[in-house]
Amino acid sequence: MVWVLVFGGIALGGLIMLVSYAVWLWHKASDLFSELEMLGTRAEELAHLLEQIRPELPERAES
């Protein structure tokens, strides 16, 4: 009967570790998505700045 308690304790410990890992992973994933959203915002800002650049090309000499 002691083996039931031992395996039950092991299973409970494993379940607690699994839930803890899932919560940690959820936080890491939300941090990643937040950073990706910020990267998208910065890319839009860069695209807006690049639209404002109007390079002047040198005129071609006609022969």
Helices and strands as residue ranges (DSSP letters): H 2-51
